[in-house]
Amino acid sequence: TMSTPLRPQQLLRLASRRWSPPFLSRGLVSIAAADRGGLLVPSQRWTIADAASPAHFSRSPSLRPSFSTASKKEEEEEEQEPNKTAVETIKQEEEGEEESVSKQKNHIPKESLQFQAETRQLLDIVTHSLYTEKEVFLRELVSNASDALEKLRHLQVANVEGMEVAASDVPLEIRIETDEVNQTLTITDTGVGLTRQDMISNLGTIAKSGSKAFLNEISNAATSQDPQLDHDPAKGIIGKFGVGFYSAFMVGNKVDVRSRSAYESHKDETPKLWSSEGVGTFDISDLDDSIRQDRGTSVVIYLKDENIEYCDEKVVERILKKYSNFVNFPIYLNGNRVNTMEAVWAKHPKDVDEDTYSAFYKFIAKAFDEPLDRLHFRADAPLDVKALFYIPSFHSEKYGMTRMEPGVSLYSRKILIESQSPYILPDWMRFVKGVVDSEDLPLNLSREKPQDSALIAKLRKALTRKFISHLSKMAKKRPDVYKDEFYNEYNIFLKEGICQDFEFQQPLSKLLYFETNKGMNKDKVSLDEYVARCPPEQKEIYYLCAPSRSLALESPYLEAFERTGREVIFAYTAMDDFVMANLEKFEGRPLVSVEKGNIDLGSKSEEKNADDGGVRLDDKQAVEFCDWFKTTLGDKKVASCKVTNRLGASPAVVVDSESGAMRRMMRMLDTTDPGRETDTLPKQQVEINPGHPVIIGIYNIRQQEPTLAKVLAEQVYDNCLMAAGLLDDGRSMLPRLNDLMTALVKDASSEVPPSSDAPEESDTSDDSSESDSSDEESSDEESSDEKSSDEKSNDEEKVKEEEASSK
């Protein structure tokens, strides 16, 4: 009934306001009808599907305003004026909305506001929720003291006008005093010190870094005074965030800061005292004359009762050696030097002797042995890092002990960030001990973990690549040390890396060494050496899984390779089998197990085995035997049976089976009910040797002695499983073997002729009566012997019948 063309949003608005939801679809149909009637503008035509789809509204900005709700006043006006057309009402509403939007744009000014912070709550968060370990407070305060000394050293070097330093003869050092009586811990430095304004600005403002402000100030001053001055003031400065100082409130209920400024312009000022209980306020006053305070700062922590252990000298010494042992300045605890070990990784390798390397290894690794090898280097991508890695002479996992933790610690500017960090090196390199230090390392707010995960991942790859390159050089330049010492001890970690670290699979595979059938016992070759010795026509790398070298050499799978002169790698462990399956290829050559079927070794092997001159089943007989073998053992055991020419001394093998080593490993990891039946083996593909006496013999007796032939076939099948390492428990064969031995013994006994004892001759006597009686007895014995002979004959016939039935 509409005569005035409307826009689609107008129609929808009308539908949404005047029609209830059940009739909304009818309204959409009306819109479509209006479209067919030419009432809608062609550029604004849309389908029912478009109208019914909320996604259409969300992606059409021009339609959104049309869904706004009208005011109550407008609805009342519509009720009072029923004759007003719907078209006029909608147009007026749109004009009113446009006017309202225009007023909002003209009368609401833009205003920029600052975030507000609850100071006391913020201080409580920084104090109690920022750090995971309470002992970190000592690291933070020692780092602040080190920064104060570093600032003073920069001032002395820069010699900037207006920033001269007083009492330049005072040594740069950090002194820590414990007082168990007063329950206090004092950290003192002889650094740049604090003025009253510094205390207000730096200690009174949370998250304001005084170190950053100092670096900007001295950089600008030094540059303006001497533009050619090559001086990096950021070098050695640790602090970044301005929150480390407040960690003191984790262990103390009150903190006093006493300080005298080191600037020449403030040398006559009275030292200042800053004091706070960490509840949102602090006090500043002149230090009492009875308390001596030389150049620098002293932080006095009044420890809480539950944290009194930090008054113990041994506890404090342990924390200092753990976190701050390599600070650039000497640290004295109750008058005794603590940090006697140098940061060896920060030196040039040419400046470090063997004794220093050895002492540092024993300290950082907590070891007593001498390292097998070391890697000391500096990298500049993706970060400027210094690293020192050690390879111990042995590892503890091989003795059945627990899994080792990562051995490399993360430092930043010689301050420990994370001991035994899991982020710096991949897990398979956990046997490596050492240090990684970077001045530019992105850290989280508590300085306990690295922050930029993507950057740390790049750093981990760079360090891993450097270590693998070092091992490659060792293998080439010192092959005896690599193979006899390193590889024998750590090959399991390299193999773990191949299975876990796919990016470095190929570089790690070049570090693997294996025994082969061509070498002598304990003589190992790399995969590169194996490939170099392959004949030109060989495109694969063959390997055989066996528990030992002797069993590998006796394996039926090796027979064809021995005849053709092909070299086969021996894999002795389940890990080796797993490595080969994960590696798949090396230098473009696939790694193939000799247990696979359809291995092409050339025609020479098959011709030599086929023309050996022995008795063989012909093709028809071989097919008959295979059909009988599969039928006898059943479809649950045998998937297929066919003839092969790869065998010589073995009657049969199974091919393309699952890995026996992997099956045993999976059984070891199985945590289900140990009393349940073992998993059933899948159906096997059997290949027989038609020229083997066992196969020929079974073929000949399969009809005359079906029971014996079946028992022999089952034994041949189990022998195949045993050779492939798939037989879970060899004890299952014992009853069958006992039956076979019993039948063999009985058959052998029946072929041996019975032994008869010769009759004893009686002594002659002249007495005629005795002669007569002996004649009578002799006659009786002859008749008795004849009778026993008949009985023996009957017994032998019975034995033969029993043996026949047994067979």
C-alpha positions in Angstrom: 0.0 0.0 0.0 3.1 2.3 0.1 3.3 4.9 -2.6 6.4 6.7 -1.5 9.8 5.1 -2.2 11.6 4.3 1.1 15.1 3.3 1.9 15.7 -0.2 3.2 16.6 1.1 6.7 13.3 3.0 6.8 11.4 -0.1 6.0 13.2 -2.2 8.6 12.7 0.5 11.2 9.0 0.5 10.5 8.9 -3.3 10.8 10.9 -3.4 14.0 8.6 -0.9 15.7 5.1 -1.6 14.4 5.2 -5.4 13.9 5.7 -8.0 16.5 8.5 -10.7 15.9 6.1 -13.3 14.5 5.1 -11.0 11.7 8.6 -9.6 11.0 9.2 -12.2 8.3 6.0 -11.1 6.6 7.4 -7.5 6.6 10.5 -8.7 5.0 8.5 -10.3 2.3 6.7 -7.0 1.8 10.1 -5.3 1.4 10.9 -7.8 -1.3 7.6 -7.1 -3.0 8.3 -3.4 -2.9 11.6 -4.1 -4.4 10.0 -6.0 -7.3 7.6 -3.1 -7.7 10.4 -0.7 -8.2 9.9 1.3 -5.0 13.5 0.8 -3.8 16.4 2.6 -5.2 18.4 0.1 -7.3 21.6 0.8 -5.5 19.9 -0.1 -2.2 18.1 -3.3 -3.2 18.8 -6.3 -1.0 17.4 -9.8 -0.6 15.5 -11.4 2.2 18.5 -13.4 3.1 20.5 -10.2 3.5 17.8 -8.6 5.6 17.5 -11.7 7.9 21.3 -11.9 8.4 22.7 -10.0 11.5 26.1 -10.1 9.7 24.6 -7.8 7.0 23.8 -5.2 9.6 27.2 -5.4 11.2 29.1 -5.0 8.0 26.8 -2.2 6.7 27.6 1.0 8.7 24.9 2.9 6.9 22.2 0.7 8.4 23.3 0.8 12.0 21.6 4.1 13.1 18.3 2.8 11.9 18.1 0.3 14.7 18.3 2.9 17.5 15.3 3.0 19.9 12.9 5.9 19.6 12.0 8.0 22.7 8.9 7.6 24.7 7.7 11.1 23.8 7.8 10.3 20.1 5.7 7.2 20.7 3.0 9.2 22.5 2.9 11.7 19.7 2.3 8.9 17.2 -0.6 7.6 19.3 -2.2 11.0 19.5 -2.0 11.5 15.8 -3.1 8.3 14.2 -3.7 9.9 10.8 0.0 10.7 10.4 1.5 8.4 8.0 4.3 6.0 8.9 6.5 7.5 6.2 6.3 11.0 7.7 6.9 9.7 11.2 10.1 7.8 10.2 11.4 10.8 8.3 10.8 13.1 11.3 12.6 10.6 13.6 15.6 10.5 11.3 15.8 14.3 11.1 15.6 14.4 14.9 18.4 11.9 15.3 20.6 13.9 12.9 20.0 17.0 14.9 20.8 15.2 18.2 24.0 13.9 16.8 25.0 17.3 15.6 24.3 18.8 19.0 26.5 16.1 20.7 29.3 16.9 18.3 29.1 20.6 19.0 28.7 20.7 22.8 30.8 17.8 24.2 34.5 19.0 24.3 37.4 16.6 24.2 39.2 16.2 27.5 42.4 14.3 28.3 42.7 12.9 31.9 45.5 11.2 33.7 45.3 7.8 35.3 45.0 7.8 39.0 46.8 5.4 41.4 46.2 4.5 45.0 49.7 5.0 46.3 49.4 2.8 49.3 47.8 -0.1 47.3 50.5 0.3 44.7 53.2 0.1 47.3 51.6 -3.0 48.7 51.6 -4.7 45.3 55.2 -3.8 44.6 56.2 -5.0 48.1 54.3 -8.3 48.4 53.2 -9.4 44.9 56.0 -8.6 42.6 58.7 -11.1 43.6 58.4 -14.9 44.0 61.3 -15.3 46.5 61.9 -13.0 49.5 65.7 -13.4 49.3 65.6 -11.5 46.1 65.5 -8.3 48.1 69.2 -8.5 48.9 70.0 -8.8 45.2 68.0 -5.7 44.5 69.6 -3.6 47.2 73.1 -4.8 46.2 72.3 -3.9 42.6 71.3 -0.4 43.7 74.5 -0.1 45.7 76.5 -1.2 42.6 74.6 1.4 40.5 75.6 4.1 42.9 79.2 3.1 42.7 79.0 2.9 38.9 77.5 6.4 38.7 80.3 7.8 40.7 82.9 6.1 38.5 81.2 7.6 35.4 81.3 11.0 37.0 85.0 10.6 37.7 85.7 9.5 34.1 83.5 12.1 32.4 84.8 15.0 34.7 81.8 17.1 33.8 81.9 20.7 34.9 79.5 21.3 37.8 79.4 17.5 38.6 82.8 17.2 40.4 83.1 14.5 43.0 84.4 15.0 46.5 86.5 12.6 48.5 87.8 10.9 45.4 90.3 8.8 47.4 87.5 6.8 49.1 87.5 3.2 47.7 84.5 2.0 45.8 83.0 -0.9 47.7 79.9 -2.4 49.3 79.8 -3.3 53.0 77.0 -5.4 54.6 76.6 -5.7 58.3 74.3 -8.1 60.2 73.1 -7.4 63.8 71.2 -10.2 65.4 70.8 -8.3 68.6 69.0 -5.3 67.1 67.5 -7.5 64.3 68.8 -5.3 61.5 70.6 -5.7 58.2 72.6 -2.8 56.8 73.9 -2.4 53.2 76.4 0.5 52.7 78.0 1.8 49.6 80.5 4.6 48.9 78.8 5.7 45.8 77.2 8.9 44.5 74.9 9.3 47.4 71.5 11.1 47.7 70.5 14.7 48.4 67.2 15.6 50.0 65.6 16.3 46.7 67.0 12.9 45.4 65.3 11.2 48.3 62.0 12.8 47.5 62.2 12.3 43.7 63.7 8.7 43.7 62.7 7.0 46.9 59.4 8.9 47.3 58.2 8.2 43.8 57.4 4.6 43.0 58.6 3.2 39.6 60.8 6.2 38.9 64.3 5.0 38.0 67.0 7.3 39.3 69.5 5.5 37.2 67.7 6.4 34.0 67.6 10.1 35.0 71.2 10.0 35.8 72.2 8.5 32.5 70.3 11.1 30.6 71.8 13.9 32.6 75.4 12.8 32.4 75.1 11.9 28.7 73.8 15.3 27.8 76.4 17.1 29.9 79.3 15.0 28.6 78.2 15.4 25.0 77.8 19.2 25.3 81.3 19.5 26.9 83.2 17.2 24.6 81.3 15.8 21.5 84.2 13.5 20.7 84.1 11.8 24.1 83.8 8.1 23.6 82.0 7.2 26.9 79.0 4.9 27.4 77.4 5.9 30.7 74.9 3.0 30.5 77.6 0.4 30.7 77.4 -1.3 34.1 74.2 0.3 35.3 71.7 -2.4 36.4 68.6 -0.6 37.5 65.8 0.1 35.0 62.3 0.1 36.7 62.7 2.0 40.0 60.9 -0.6 42.1 63.8 -2.7 43.4 64.3 -0.6 46.5 60.8 -1.3 47.8 61.6 -5.1 48.0 63.2 -4.3 51.4 59.6 -4.0 52.8 59.1 -7.7 52.1 61.4 -8.6 55.0 61.4 -5.4 57.1 58.7 -3.5 58.9 60.8 -0.3 58.7 63.6 1.0 56.4 66.0 3.8 57.1 68.1 5.4 54.3 71.1 7.5 55.4 73.0 9.3 52.7 75.7 11.9 52.0 75.9 13.3 48.5 79.3 12.8 46.7 79.0 16.0 44.7 81.6 18.7 45.6 78.8 21.3 45.7 77.0 19.4 48.5 80.0 18.3 50.6 79.2 20.7 53.4 75.6 19.6 53.7 74.4 17.5 56.6 73.7 13.9 55.7 70.0 13.1 55.3 67.8 10.4 56.8 64.8 9.0 54.8 62.6 6.7 56.9 59.4 4.8 56.1 57.4 1.8 57.3 56.0 1.1 53.9 52.4 2.1 54.6 52.2 5.1 52.2 54.2 7.8 53.9 57.8 8.6 54.5 59.9 11.1 56.6 63.0 13.1 55.7 65.2 14.8 58.3 68.8 15.6 59.0 70.8 12.7 60.3 71.7 12.8 63.9 75.3 13.9 64.6 75.9 10.7 66.7 75.6 8.6 63.6 78.5 8.6 61.2 77.7 8.7 57.5 80.5 9.1 55.0 80.1 9.6 51.2 77.5 7.2 49.9 74.3 5.6 51.2 73.4 3.1 54.0 70.2 1.2 53.9 69.1 -0.1 57.3 66.4 -2.8 57.3 64.6 -3.5 60.6 63.7 -7.1 60.0 60.3 -8.7 60.8 60.2 -11.5 63.4 59.4 -14.1 60.7 62.4 -13.0 58.6 65.1 -12.9 61.3 67.1 -15.6 59.4 68.4 -12.7 57.2 70.5 -11.7 60.2 72.4 -14.9 59.9 75.8 -14.4 58.3 75.8 -17.8 56.5 72.3 -17.2 55.0 73.3 -13.7 53.8 76.6 -15.1 52.4 74.7 -17.8 50.5 72.4 -15.3 48.9 75.2 -13.0 47.9 77.2 -15.7 46.2 74.1 -16.9 44.4 72.9 -13.6 43.0 75.7 -11.0 43.3 78.9 -12.9 43.3 80.1 -11.2 40.1 79.3 -7.5 40.9 82.1 -5.2 39.6 82.9 -3.9 43.1 84.1 -5.8 46.2 81.4 -6.9 48.7 82.3 -7.3 52.3 80.1 -9.1 54.8 81.0 -8.3 58.4 84.5 -7.4 57.2 85.1 -10.4 55.0 85.3 -10.3 51.2 82.5 -12.4 49.7 82.7 -12.0 45.9 86.2 -13.4 45.2 85.3 -15.1 41.9 85.7 -13.2 38.7 83.1 -13.0 35.9 85.2 -15.1 33.5 82.7 -15.0 30.7 83.1 -11.2 30.5 86.8 -11.5 29.7 88.4 -12.2 26.3 89.3 -15.9 26.0 92.9 -15.1 25.4 93.1 -13.4 28.8 91.9 -16.5 30.8 94.2 -19.3 31.7 93.3 -23.0 32.2 93.3 -22.8 36.0 90.9 -19.9 36.0 88.6 -21.8 33.6 88.7 -24.9 35.8 88.0 -23.0 39.0 85.1 -21.2 37.4 83.6 -24.4 36.1 83.7 -26.0 39.6 82.0 -23.0 41.1 79.3 -22.5 38.5 78.5 -26.2 38.1 79.1 -27.2 41.7 81.4 -29.9 40.4 84.6 -31.6 41.5 85.7 -33.0 38.1 87.6 -31.4 35.3 85.4 -30.3 32.3 85.7 -32.4 29.1 85.5 -29.3 26.9 84.4 -25.6 26.9 83.0 -23.0 24.5 83.7 -19.3 25.3 82.3 -16.8 22.8 80.5 -13.6 22.2 77.6 -13.1 19.9 75.9 -9.9 18.7 72.7 -11.2 17.1 69.9 -11.0 18.0 71.4 -9.5 21.2 74.9 -8.7 22.4 75.6 -11.7 24.6 78.6 -13.2 26.3 78.5 -17.0 26.9 80.7 -19.6 28.5 79.6 -23.2 28.2 81.2 -26.3 29.7 80.8 -30.0 28.9 81.3 -32.0 32.1 83.3 -35.3 32.0 80.1 -37.3 32.9 76.4 -36.9 33.5 74.2 -38.3 36.3 71.2 -39.5 34.3 72.9 -42.7 33.2 73.1 -43.9 36.8 69.4 -44.0 37.1 69.2 -40.7 39.0 66.5 -38.1 38.4 66.3 -36.0 35.2 68.9 -33.2 35.3 67.8 -29.6 35.5 69.0 -27.1 32.9 72.7 -26.3 33.6 73.0 -22.7 32.2 72.2 -19.6 34.3 71.0 -16.3 32.9 72.8 -13.1 34.0 72.3 -9.5 33.0 75.1 -7.1 33.7 76.8 -9.8 35.9 73.7 -10.1 38.1 71.9 -13.4 38.3 68.4 -13.2 36.7 67.5 -16.9 36.7 69.4 -19.8 37.9 69.2 -22.9 35.7 67.1 -21.1 33.1 64.9 -23.3 30.9 64.5 -20.5 28.3 68.1 -20.1 27.1 68.9 -23.5 25.7 66.7 -26.4 24.4 65.9 -29.2 26.8 68.3 -31.7 25.1 71.2 -29.5 26.0 70.6 -29.7 29.8 73.9 -31.4 30.3 75.7 -28.2 29.4 76.9 -26.0 32.3 77.7 -22.3 32.1 76.5 -18.7 31.9 74.8 -16.5 29.4 75.0 -12.7 30.0 73.4 -9.9 28.1 73.2 -6.2 29.0 70.3 -5.7 26.6 68.2 -8.6 27.7 64.5 -7.7 28.0 63.4 -8.6 31.6 60.1 -8.6 33.4 59.4 -6.1 36.2 60.8 -8.3 38.9 63.9 -9.0 36.9 63.4 -12.8 37.5 62.6 -13.9 34.0 63.2 -12.8 30.4 60.3 -10.8 28.9 60.3 -10.9 25.1 59.6 -14.5 24.3 60.1 -14.1 20.5 63.5 -12.5 21.0 64.5 -15.1 23.6 63.6 -17.8 21.0 65.9 -16.2 18.5 68.6 -16.1 21.1 68.1 -19.8 21.9 68.4 -20.7 18.3 71.6 -18.7 17.9 73.2 -20.3 21.0 72.1 -23.8 19.9 73.6 -23.3 16.4 76.9 -22.1 17.9 77.1 -25.2 20.2 76.4 -27.7 17.4 79.0 -26.0 15.3 81.5 -26.4 18.1 80.7 -30.1 18.4 81.2 -30.5 14.6 84.7 -28.9 14.9 85.5 -31.2 17.7 84.5 -34.3 15.7 86.7 -33.2 12.8 89.8 -31.9 14.7 89.7 -34.2 17.7 87.8 -37.4 16.5 89.3 -39.6 19.3 88.1 -37.2 22.0 84.7 -36.8 20.4 83.9 -40.5 19.7 85.6 -42.1 22.7 84.8 -39.6 25.4 82.0 -37.2 24.4 79.9 -39.4 22.2 80.0 -42.4 24.4 78.8 -40.2 27.3 76.4 -37.8 25.7 75.0 -39.6 22.5 71.6 -40.1 24.2 71.2 -36.3 24.4 72.0 -35.8 20.7 69.5 -38.4 19.8 66.9 -36.8 22.0 67.6 -33.5 20.2 66.9 -35.2 16.8 63.5 -36.4 18.1 62.5 -33.0 19.7 64.3 -30.2 17.9 63.2 -30.6 14.3 64.9 -27.4 13.2 68.3 -28.9 14.0 67.6 -32.5 13.0 70.0 -32.5 10.0 73.0 -30.8 11.8 72.6 -33.1 14.8 72.3 -36.2 12.5 75.9 -35.4 11.3 77.1 -35.8 14.8 75.8 -39.4 15.2 78.1 -42.4 15.0 77.1 -46.1 14.7 78.7 -49.6 14.3 78.2 -51.4 11.0 78.6 -54.9 9.7 81.7 -53.8 7.8 83.6 -52.5 10.8 85.3 -54.2 13.7 83.8 -54.3 17.2 83.5 -50.8 18.7 84.5 -49.2 15.4 81.9 -46.4 14.7 81.3 -44.4 11.5 79.2 -41.3 10.9 76.4 -41.1 8.5 78.5 -39.0 6.2 81.2 -41.7 6.2 78.5 -44.3 5.5 77.2 -42.4 2.5 80.7 -41.9 1.1 81.3 -45.6 1.1 78.0 -46.5 -0.6 78.1 -48.0 -4.2 76.8 -45.6 -6.8 73.6 -47.6 -7.3 72.7 -47.6 -3.6 70.2 -44.8 -2.9 69.2 -45.9 0.7 70.8 -46.1 4.1 70.1 -49.5 5.7 69.9 -50.1 9.4 69.2 -53.1 11.6 67.8 -53.0 15.2 69.3 -55.6 17.5 70.2 -55.8 21.2 73.9 -56.5 20.5 76.5 -56.9 17.7 76.5 -60.7 18.0 72.8 -60.9 17.6 72.8 -58.5 14.7 75.4 -60.5 12.8 73.3 -63.6 13.3 70.1 -62.0 12.2 68.3 -63.6 9.2 67.7 -60.1 7.8 71.4 -59.5 7.3 72.0 -62.6 5.1 71.1 -60.9 1.7 73.1 -57.8 2.6 76.2 -59.8 3.5 76.0 -61.7 0.2 75.8 -58.4 -1.8 78.4 -56.6 0.2 76.1 -53.9 1.4 76.9 -52.0 4.6 74.2 -52.0 7.3 74.1 -49.8 10.4 73.5 -51.5 13.7 71.0 -49.8 16.1 71.3 -51.3 19.5 68.7 -49.4 21.6 65.1 -48.4 21.3 66.2 -44.8 21.1 68.2 -45.6 18.0 65.1 -47.1 16.4 63.1 -44.0 17.4 65.8 -41.7 15.9 65.8 -43.5 12.6 62.0 -43.3 12.4 62.0 -39.5 13.2 65.0 -38.7 11.0 63.5 -40.5 7.9 66.2 -39.0 5.5 69.8 -38.0 5.6 71.2 -35.9 2.8 68.2 -36.9 0.6 68.7 -40.6 1.2 65.9 -42.5 3.0 66.7 -44.5 6.0 65.3 -48.0 5.5 65.1 -50.9 8.0 66.4 -54.2 6.7 63.2 -55.8 8.0 61.2 -54.1 5.3 59.9 -56.1 2.4 60.6 -55.5 -1.3 64.1 -54.3 -0.7 65.9 -54.2 -4.0 69.5 -55.4 -3.6 70.0 -56.2 -7.3 69.7 -59.5 -9.2 73.0 -60.9 -8.1 71.8 -61.9 -4.7 68.7 -63.6 -6.0 70.6 -65.5 -8.7 73.2 -66.7 -6.3 70.6 -67.9 -3.8 68.4 -69.5 -6.5 71.3 -71.3 -8.2 72.9 -72.8 -5.0 72.3 -76.3 -6.4 70.3 -77.6 -3.5 66.8 -79.1 -3.4 64.1 -76.5 -3.6 60.3 -76.4 -3.8 59.2 -75.4 -7.3 56.8 -72.6 -7.8 53.7 -74.7 -7.6 54.8 -76.5 -4.4 55.8 -73.1 -2.9 52.4 -71.7 -3.6 50.7 -74.8 -2.0 52.9 -74.5 1.0 52.1 -70.8 1.5 48.4 -71.5 1.2 48.7 -74.3 3.7 50.8 -72.3 6.1 48.4 -69.4 6.1 45.4 -71.6 6.6 47.0 -73.7 9.3 48.1 -70.7 11.5 44.9 -68.7 10.8 44.1 -65.3 9.5 44.7 -63.7 12.9 48.4 -64.4 12.7 49.3 -64.4 9.0 48.2 -61.7 6.6 50.2 -63.1 3.7 52.8 -65.7 2.9 55.1 -65.6 -0.2 58.4 -66.8 -1.4 61.6 -64.8 -1.1 65.2 -65.3 -2.3 66.8 -63.0 0.3 67.2 -65.9 2.8 69.9 -68.5 3.0 70.3 -70.1 6.4 66.9 -69.2 7.8 63.6 -70.9 6.9 61.4 -67.7 7.1 61.1 -64.1 8.3 58.4 -61.6 8.8 58.6 -58.3 7.0 57.1 -54.8 7.3 56.3 -55.4 10.9 56.1 -52.8 13.7 59.4 -52.1 15.4 60.2 -54.6 18.1 62.2 -52.0 20.1 59.3 -49.6 19.9 56.9 -52.2 21.0 59.0 -53.0 24.1 59.4 -49.4 24.9 55.6 -48.8 24.7 55.1 -51.8 27.0 57.5 -50.2 29.5 55.5 -47.0 29.4 52.2 -48.7 29.7 50.6 -47.9 33.1 47.4 -49.9 32.7 46.6 -53.1 34.7 49.8 -55.2 34.7 47.8 -58.4 35.1 45.9 -58.1 31.8 46.8 -59.9 28.7 49.4 -58.3 26.4 48.3 -56.5 23.3 47.7 -58.9 20.4 50.2 -58.6 17.6 48.9 -57.5 14.2 48.8 -60.0 11.4 52.3 -60.5 9.9 53.6 -60.8 6.4 55.7 -64.0 6.2 58.3 -64.7 3.6 59.6 -68.3 3.3 62.8 -69.8 2.0 61.7 -72.6 -0.4 65.2 -74.2 -0.3 65.5 -74.6 3.4 65.3 -78.2 4.8 62.7 -77.2 7.4 60.3 -75.8 4.8 60.8 -78.8 2.5 60.4 -81.3 5.4 57.2 -79.7 6.6 55.9 -79.7 3.0 56.6 -83.5 2.8 54.9 -84.5 6.1 52.0 -82.0 6.1 49.6 -84.7 4.9 51.0 -87.9 6.5 51.7 -86.2 9.9 49.3 -83.1 10.0 49.6 -82.7 13.8 53.4 -82.6 13.7 53.5 -80.4 10.7 51.2 -77.9 12.4 53.4 -77.8 15.5 56.5 -77.2 13.3 54.7 -74.4 11.4 53.8 -72.7 14.7 57.4 -73.0 15.8 58.7 -71.5 12.5 56.3 -68.6 13.0 57.4 -67.9 16.5 61.1 -68.1 15.4 60.3 -65.4 12.9 58.8 -63.2 15.6 61.8 -63.9 17.8 64.2 -62.8 15.1 62.2 -59.6 14.6 62.0 -58.8 18.3 58.2 -59.1 18.4 57.8 -62.1 20.7 56.8 -60.5 24.0 57.6 -63.6 26.1 59.6 -66.6 24.9 58.2 -68.7 27.6 55.1 -69.2 25.5 57.1 -71.6 23.3 58.2 -73.9 26.1 55.3 -76.4 26.0 55.6 -76.8 22.3 59.4 -77.3 22.5 58.9 -79.9 25.2 56.5 -81.8 23.0 58.8 -81.6 20.0 61.8 -82.9 22.1 59.6 -85.7 23.5 58.6 -86.9 20.0 62.2 -86.6 18.8 63.5 -88.7 21.7 60.8 -91.4 21.3 61.5 -91.6 17.5 65.2 -91.9 18.1 64.7 -94.7 20.8 62.5 -96.7 18.4 65.2 -96.9 15.8 67.8 -98.3 18.2 67.8 -102.3 18.3 67.0 -103.7 21.8 70.0 -105.2 23.7 69.7 -108.8 25.1 71.9 -110.1 28.0 73.8 -113.4 27.2 72.9 -116.3 29.5 75.4 -117.0 32.2 77.4 -120.4 31.9 77.2 -122.6 35.0 80.3 -124.2 36.4 81.0 -127.9 35.4 81.1 -130.5 38.1 82.1 -134.1 38.2 79.2 -134.9 40.3 76.6 -136.5 38.0 73.7 -135.4 40.2 74.7 -131.8 39.9 75.1 -132.2 36.1 71.6 -133.6 35.8 70.1 -130.8 37.8 71.9 -128.2 35.8 70.6 -129.7 32.6 67.1 -129.5 33.9 67.7 -125.9 35.0 69.2 -125.0 31.6 66.2 -126.5 29.9 63.9 -124.4 32.1 65.9 -121.2 31.4 65.7 -121.8 27.6 62.0 -122.1 27.8 61.9 -119.0 30.0 64.1 -117.0 27.6 61.8 -117.9 24.7 58.8 -116.7 26.6 60.5 -113.4 27.6 61.5 -112.9 24.0 57.9 -113.1 22.9 56.9 -110.7 25.6 59.6 -108.2 24.6 58.4 -108.4 21.0 54.8 -107.6 22.1 56.0 -104.7 24.2 57.9 -103.2 21.3 54.9 -103.3 19.1 52.9 -101.5 21.8 55.5 -98.8 22.1 55.5 -98.2 18.4 51.7 -97.9 18.4 51.9 -95.4 21.3 54.5 -93.4 19.4 52.4 -93.4 16.3 49.4 -92.1 18.2 51.6 -89.5 19.9 52.9 -88.3 16.5 
